[in-house]
Amino acid sequence: MNLKKPVITPSEVRTYTYCPRLYFFEVHVKLGKPLKSKIRMLLGRILHYFREIIARLKGFTVEELIEVDIGPYIMRGKPDYYRVEDGEVFIVEVKSSRGPHTGAWFSDYMQGVAYGFILSRVRRNIREVNVEVKYMRSTARIKVNSEHIALLARILDEINIVKVHGILPYPNRSQAKCNRCIYRDICFKLDEDLEVNIEEPGSWIRDYIHIKS
């Protein structure tokens, strides 16, 4: 039997590390996005467009589809832009939100790490991966290390479990996140109905808020 391998994108890595429960809902429930979110996405796309023009002028490769087969699943996605120089890859992720006081939000950074992981296997000459997350008011530049790759491997395994088997993961809650989440009522009702309190996939993510530059 020829079974298709699951495809995991760096955008999914970002959603899962932002809130594993949100990722579950976007895969298995899929409510339509409210108008406010659609407008915010449009404004973000406009910001991306102007920054992409500048990136092209600086010699970056913009929104190129990259893909790698890593065994249990396929990783595929389009980094905002990247450049390879002397065995180093510089990946830039553009965000239309404000970043933390220092560094980058964990979810945004891990999205960049996922792109770096793919590129390091597509281009065998890469020795070092650097991720830059550009927010509206700040920029974080971080060098990827072995700990970050180990975290990515853990995230990919958990995403695969949630996507393929429908296991309910941890809700990485905060007042700001939950108040604007369209799945808020469903999420809280699910927890009320659970009879057993177990350690859910993704619960370790609560220890990671942001990555320092």
Phi, psi and omega per residue, in radians:
M1 nan 2.285 -3.122
N2 -1.686 1.699 -3.126
L3 -1.645 2.322 3.107
K4 -1.263 2.427 3.100
K5 -1.339 2.523 3.048
P6 -1.092 2.501 3.059
V7 -1.811 2.254 3.089
I8 -2.061 2.253 -3.129
T9 -1.824 2.705 3.035
P10 -1.027 -0.507 3.070
S11 -1.130 -0.629 3.062
E12 -1.166 -0.661 3.069
V13 -1.025 -0.750 3.135
R14 -1.107 -0.827 -3.119
T15 -1.088 -0.755 -3.107
Y16 -1.113 -0.715 -3.123
T17 -1.367 -0.318 3.005
Y18 -1.284 -0.860 3.052
C19 -2.826 1.911 3.136
P20 -0.966 -0.649 -3.136
R21 -1.163 -0.674 3.079
L22 -1.049 -0.719 3.107
Y23 -1.052 -0.764 3.111
F24 -0.983 -0.811 -3.117
F25 -1.149 -0.702 -3.117
E26 -1.179 -0.459 3.108
V27 -1.493 -0.768 -2.951
H28 -1.868 -0.211 -3.140
V29 -2.020 -0.917 3.004
K30 1.054 1.103 2.974
L31 -1.328 2.629 3.104
G32 -1.186 2.554 3.141
K33 -1.297 2.450 3.105
P34 -1.197 2.853 -3.080
L35 -1.015 -0.679 -3.123
K36 -1.050 -0.717 3.126
S37 -1.177 -0.673 3.127
K38 -1.125 -0.688 3.112
I39 -1.159 -0.731 3.112
R40 -1.092 -0.685 3.100
M41 -1.151 -0.672 3.115
L42 -1.124 -0.788 3.115
L43 -1.092 -0.674 3.092
G44 -1.110 -0.681 3.125
R45 -1.133 -0.659 3.100
I46 -1.128 -0.753 3.093
L47 -1.058 -0.764 3.114
H48 -1.018 -0.735 -3.059
Y49 -1.034 -0.834 -3.114
F50 -1.200 -0.644 3.106
R51 -1.227 -0.539 3.107
E52 -1.156 -0.641 3.099
I53 -1.047 -0.799 3.121
I54 -1.123 -0.709 -3.133
A55 -1.077 -0.742 3.121
R56 -1.074 -0.711 3.127
L57 -1.124 -0.460 3.134
K58 -1.589 0.086 3.063
G59 1.569 0.251 3.112
F60 -1.440 2.626 2.963
T61 -1.516 2.232 -2.990
V62 -1.950 2.225 3.019
E63 0.827 0.840 3.063
E64 -1.543 2.308 3.115
L65 -1.253 2.173 3.107
I66 -2.184 2.618 -3.034
E67 -2.678 2.535 3.063
V68 -2.570 2.463 3.063
D69 -1.652 2.056 -3.100
I70 -2.009 0.469 3.051
G71 1.829 -1.606 -3.094
P72 -1.180 -0.433 -3.084
Y73 -2.673 3.008 3.110
I74 -1.920 2.376 3.042
M75 -1.818 2.323 -3.056
R76 -2.608 2.448 3.085
G77 3.107 3.107 -3.139
K78 -2.167 1.804 3.058
P79 -1.120 2.604 3.122
D80 -0.925 -0.971 2.959
Y81 -2.869 2.715 -3.119
Y82 -2.632 2.838 3.101
R83 -2.531 2.453 3.103
V84 -1.945 2.224 -3.135
E85 -2.423 2.095 3.034
D86 0.839 0.830 3.086
G87 1.439 0.053 3.087
E88 -1.978 2.436 3.042
V89 -1.960 2.335 3.119
F90 -1.976 1.952 -3.093
I91 -1.843 2.300 -3.140
V92 -2.057 2.174 3.049
E93 -1.965 2.187 -3.086
V94 -1.780 2.229 -3.138
K95 -2.121 2.459 -3.126
S96 -1.598 0.190 3.138
S97 -1.895 3.039 3.051
R98 -1.508 2.454 3.130
G99 -1.528 -3.140 3.062
P100 -1.226 3.045 -3.122
H101 -1.092 -0.621 3.080
T102 -2.369 2.564 3.067
G103 1.230 -2.611 -3.089
A104 -2.296 2.687 3.009
W105 -1.063 2.463 -3.080
F106 -0.948 -0.751 -3.095
S107 -1.136 -0.724 3.133
D108 -1.151 -0.747 -3.124
Y109 -1.149 -0.744 -3.118
M110 -1.162 -0.471 3.013
Q111 -1.090 -0.775 3.084
G112 -1.127 -0.667 3.096
V113 -1.070 -0.704 3.132
A114 -1.081 -0.750 3.080
Y115 -1.100 -0.722 3.120
G116 -1.095 -0.682 3.114
F117 -1.066 -0.781 3.127
I118 -1.091 -0.836 -3.090
L119 -1.109 -0.616 -3.116
S120 -1.184 -0.328 3.105
R121 -1.754 -0.401 3.045
V122 -1.343 -0.696 3.135
R123 -1.966 1.823 -2.995
R124 -1.207 -0.259 -3.085
N125 -1.498 0.041 -3.098
I126 -1.401 2.182 -3.141
R127 -1.852 -0.379 -3.049
E128 -2.530 2.428 -3.129
V129 -2.066 2.265 3.101
N130 -2.133 2.334 -3.136
V131 -2.022 2.287 3.058
E132 -2.084 2.151 3.101
V133 -1.898 2.031 -3.098
K134 -1.752 1.968 3.065
Y135 -1.689 3.110 -3.135
M136 -1.106 -0.617 -3.027
R137 -2.117 0.026 -3.104
S138 -2.752 2.887 3.096
T139 -2.363 2.333 3.107
A140 -2.002 2.296 3.108
R141 -2.109 2.103 -3.028
I142 -2.364 2.390 3.084
K143 -1.559 2.277 -3.113
V144 -1.305 2.322 3.112
N145 -2.149 -3.122 -3.059
S146 -1.118 -0.568 3.109
E147 -1.116 -0.704 3.141
H148 -1.135 -0.681 3.115
I149 -1.164 -0.663 3.094
A150 -1.125 -0.688 3.082
L151 -1.114 -0.717 3.117
L152 -1.059 -0.763 3.136
A153 -1.042 -0.702 3.125
R154 -1.155 -0.735 3.131
I155 -1.103 -0.779 -3.134
L156 -1.063 -0.746 3.127
D157 -1.089 -0.718 -3.124
E158 -1.240 -0.687 3.081
I159 -1.033 -0.752 3.142
N160 -1.053 -0.714 3.123
I161 -1.143 -0.784 -3.112
V162 -1.180 -0.763 -3.083
K163 -1.193 -0.821 -3.020
V164 -1.434 -0.719 -3.004
H165 -1.848 -0.099 3.072
G166 1.204 0.458 3.099
I167 -1.212 2.317 -3.117
L168 -1.344 2.088 -3.099
P169 -1.657 -3.097 -3.085
Y170 -1.201 2.418 3.028
P171 -1.579 1.894 -3.111
N172 -1.433 1.400 -2.923
R173 -1.526 2.590 2.903
S174 -2.672 2.809 -3.096
Q175 -1.060 -0.760 -3.109
A176 -1.126 -0.781 3.141
K177 -1.108 -0.866 -3.017
C178 -1.208 -0.613 -3.096
N179 -1.126 -0.498 -3.125
R180 -1.832 0.170 -3.093
C181 -1.583 2.247 -3.110
I182 -1.272 -0.206 3.138
Y183 -1.755 0.168 -3.025
R184 -0.909 -0.937 -3.051
D185 -1.112 -0.745 3.118
I186 -1.084 -0.743 -3.068
C187 -1.097 -0.842 -3.120
F188 -1.198 -0.607 3.113
K189 -1.161 -0.653 3.098
L190 -1.026 -0.771 -3.116
D191 -1.200 -0.543 3.088
E192 -1.145 -0.602 -3.058
D193 -1.489 -0.226 -3.138
L194 -1.254 2.263 -3.091
E195 -1.575 -0.429 -3.083
V196 -2.067 2.277 3.098
N197 -1.601 1.812 -3.111
I198 -2.053 2.877 3.075
E199 -1.348 1.894 -3.036
E200 -1.474 2.686 3.027
P201 -0.964 2.394 3.116
G202 1.554 -0.048 -3.088
S203 -1.132 -0.433 3.122
W204 -1.169 -0.336 -3.084
I205 -1.136 -0.396 -3.139
R206 -1.066 -0.338 3.133
D207 -1.460 -0.093 -3.104
Y208 -2.096 1.992 3.118
I209 -1.856 -0.923 3.103
H210 -2.542 2.819 3.118
I211 -1.892 2.254 -3.109
K212 -1.364 2.561 3.093
S213 -1.203 nan nan
